[in-house]
Each structure stands twice: as structure tokens, then as C-alpha cells.
Amino acid sequence: MSEAYFRVESGALGPEENYLSLDDILMSHEKLPVRTETAMPRLGAFFLERSAGADTDNAVPQGSKLEIPLWLAKGLFDNKRRILSVELPKIYQEGWRTVFSADANVVDLHKMGPHFYGFGSQLLHFDSPENADISQSLLQTFIGRFRRIMDSSQNAYNEDTSALVARLDEMERGLFQTGQKGLNDFQCWEKGQASQITASNLVQTYKKRKFTDMED
């Protein structure tokens, strides 16, 4: 039976998201704190917390603090026009980077941000003096947590791993599932339960037709 949905890999760790990936679609809708550097006419109605105090033309005043989806922030951000400036979410600020450098394994990444690595990588699109520190923190956090994730996936065969998986970011969950699948496949191979290679229906049908032609 064919699958209803074939998973499309995320592109969030690269230059742009993959808009065919459900993970990237969900990640791009996460909110990002910004400050408007210029008045934004006729957009007050889109921001309910600002619409009551908006000008007569329903504009968002200059200097307003808003939380908008990542995809919208990327579309409006322009170094030359200075439409808005981006404020780093707390999880990527220096205080939390210090926590990650001390022991990244104690942090519940899914609670802090289910797409921690992908969202953090997309923050590098914005011109911030902390970009180098953010990228280094993302890399070191991943390195620090990777071994524990893979060790757990290899030593939790037929065990309840819900508590462990609940603390992982979405990318880490994918790694954990890959590790468990590899372990399960190895266990099946050891028990002689690995799937055997069989001829496809197309080949079998072709052989039957060829045999019928020979009889005629």
C-alpha cells in the first residue's frame, strides 16, 4: 500500500526553506519579535494589538514592537530601506548561549522552540552583529547533543522513549527515529527476518507473456 504523504526534507539549514516541506512551512510561521523603523500605512488592521491605537489611515506607527511570522519578517526586511529591525528571540541571546555552552543536554529544546536549529539558521539572513556567535552556538549545541541522542536511540530497543523524545527539537527527533530504524533493521537481520529480494510484478508479467508467446 502506498503512503499518503512522502516526507520532503527540510531546507531550513540551507539558504532557503523548502516550501514543499511541512516542517519548513510550520517553522516559517513561528513568530519573530521586530520593531518597525518606519510607519506602515494601512497595515494596522493586520495587527490587532495595534489597530485600536492606529492612525486615521490605519497605519502601524514607527517604533512599534510586533511579533510577526518568520516568512513575513524575511519579506519585509531590507537593509537599504530599513522597514523593520529584528530582535533576537531569548533562546538565541547571549544568556541562553552561555547555558548551551555549559551543558546543552539539560535544555528542553522542543519546549523552547520545536524548530530550534532551522529557525536559528534562518535568523542568519538578518544583519545582526551576533550572527557569528549564533551560528557557532547552533553548531556546538548540535555537536553536544548528537552523541547522547544517537546513543539513546541505539540503547532503547522496545522501550518507552516518549519522555526522551519530548525534549528534542524536530530535527533531533528525525535523527532519533533514523537511529531506531537502523537498530530495528539490524535486529531483524540478525534474526533472519530481513526482507528478501523478489522479482517485481512487471518482470513476472513479462515472463508470463514471453512464455505464452513461445507456446503459440
N, C-alpha and C positions, 0 to 999 in steps of 0.2 A: 504494500500500500504506500502510495507516495505521500510525502509530507505536505501539509497545508502551507507551511512557510519555510523557506530555505533561508537560514540566517545569513545576513550580509555583514561582513566585517566592518568594524568601526574605523573611521579615518581621522578621528579626533586627535590622535597623537601626531598626525602629519600636518601639512599646511592648511587643509580644509576638511570639514566634516564630510562624511559620505551621506548624502541625502536619501539613499536607499536603505540606510541602516536605521532600524528602530531605536537602537541605543543612542545614536547621534541625534536623532530627532528629539528624543526625551532630554538629552543633555543640553541641546541648544535652547530649550525652553526654561532652563534654570535661570533664576533671577540674578542680576548683577547690579550692585549699587553704583549709581552715576550721579554727576552734578552737571546741570545744564550751564553752558558757558555763554549762551545767547538765548533770547526769548524764542519760543517755538510757537508760532501762530497756529490757531485752530486745532491744537492738539490737546487742549485741556480736557476735553471730553473723554479722551482715551485713558486718562489718569484720574481715577475717581477721587483720590485723596487730594487732588489739586483743583478739581473742577469747581468746587464751591468758592474758592478764592481766586479764580482765574479772572483775567481782564475781560472787558466787554467783548473782545474778539475771541474769547475762549482760548487764550494763549497760556502756555506754561512759562512763568516768569524766569528770567535769568537767575542763576544761583539756586534753583530748586533741586532738592535731593530726591531722586526717584530710584525705584528698583524696576528694571526692565529686563526682558529676556535677552539672553546672550546674542541670539541672532539679530535682534533689533539694535543692540549696542554696537555690534560689528558693522551693521549697515549705516549707522549714523556717525560713527567715529571717523574723524578726518583731521589730521594734524594741521592742515593748512587753514581750514575754515573754523576749527575749534568749536564745534557744535556742542560737544559734551566731553567731560573728563571722567575717567573710570576710577573708582575707588576699589582697592583690593578687598575681597571678602576676608573675614577674620582668619579663616583656616589657612590662608596663604600669606598672612602677615608675619612679621619677624617673631612675634611671641610664639606662634604655633610652629614656625620653622625651627625654633630652639627645642621645642618638645619633640619634634620628629628627629632631630639630630641626636637627642639624648636616647630615646628608645621609641622607634616608630611602631613597634608591635603593640604598645599599650593603647593605641588610639583606635576608637571605633570609627573607621573611615566611612562606613555606609551611613552612619548617623550624621556625620559632619558634612558629607556630600557623596551621594551614590556614584557620581562620575568624577571622583577626585582627580585622577590623572588626566582624563580627557578635558575636563573643564579648565584645569590648571594650565594645560598645554595651549588651549585657545586664548588664555589671558596674555600669552606672549605676543599676540597680534597687536596689543595696545602698547603705546610708547610709554613704558614705565622704567624708572631708574633701577627698580628692583627685579627686572626681568631675569638677569643673570642669576641672582640668588634664588628666585622661584624655580627656574629650570634645574639648578643644582639640587635644590631641596626635593623636587619631584623625583629626580634620578636616585638620590641617596635613600629616599623613603622606599622606593620600589625595591632597590637592592636589599635594604634592611629587612623587608617583609617577605621577599620572594622565597628564601630558603625555608622559612617556617611554613609558608603556605604549601609548598611542594612536599615537604616532609610530612605534614599533616594529611595531605591527600593520599600519600603512599602508605600511611600507617593507620588509616581509619576505614579499613575494608569492612563492609557490612555493619558499620556503626552509625549512630545518630550524630551527624555533623552540623545540625541546624544552628546550634549556638555559635560554632566557629564561623560558619558561612555568613551569619547575620552581621558580623563585624567587618566584612570585606567589601571593598569597592567593586563595582560591576566588572571591571577588567580582571580583578583578582579572583572573582567568582568564576569567570571563564577559565582562568588558569587552574583553579582548584578542580573544576569539572573535567578538564583535559587530563590532569594528573590521575584522577579517579578512574576515568575511562581507560587510560593506559594500564593501570593496575588491574582493572577488571578483565581487559583483553588478555593480559599476561596470565592471570589466574585461569581463564578459560583454556588458554593454550596449554598450560601445564596439565590440566585435567583431560586434555584431548577433546575439548569441546569447541575448538576453533572451527569456524565455518569453512567448508570445503569449496574449492573452485568447481563450478559446474558450467556446462555449456548454456549459453543464452537461448531463449525461446526462438530467436531469429535463426540461429545456427541449426537448431534441431528441426525447425520447419523447412529450412533449405535442404537438409539431408533427406527428409522425407520426400520432398518434391523430386529431388535428384534420383532417389531410389525408384519412385513411381515412373519417372521418365524412362529409366533403364528397363523396367518391366514391359513398358509399351513397345 
